[in-house]
Amino acid sequence: MRKSDKKMENELRVMLTDVCEITLKEFSGFQWLTHRVNYSDFPNSLKIICIFDTNINLNSFMTINGHHEINRLIQKNLFKLNININNMTRHISYDTEENCNKNNNGIWKERH
């Protein structure tokens, strides 16, 4: 990883930690988030996964359009890092620990 990639990774990690802290307070059942990226194709390869505890809580979150709020929050914070992504919905997905436990024995590396 290049020095510039390491710097960007650290900036992303700090920004996403802030988003996570806000989201934990705002939405019932939200647990954590993670990201994946290939810096040779950045920012196109950026993928952010927001994890809820159960499918019921995720479905409730989607019903109240909470994903729009999180998408805007992430996009706003990426913009502060001079990262402009037009279609955030392509870069953010939502999942549950319930699905991972059921389908992947709780092993996230196998899931995403």
HELIX and SHEET records of a PDB file:
HELIX    1   1 LYS A    3  GLU A   26  1                                  24    
HELIX    2   2 TYR A   39  ASP A   41  5                                   3    
HELIX    3   3 ASN A   55  THR A   63  1                                   9    
HELIX    4   4 GLY A   66  LYS A   80  1                                  15    
HELIX    5   5 MET A   88  ARG A   90  5                                   3    
HELIX    6   6 GLU A   97  ASN A  104  1                                   8    
HELIX    7   7 TRP A  108  ARG A  111  1                                   4    
SHEET    1   A 3 PHE A  30  ARG A  36  0                                        
SHEET    2   A 3 LYS A  47  PHE A  52 -1                                        
SHEET    3   A 3 ILE A  92  THR A  96  1                                        
END                                                                             
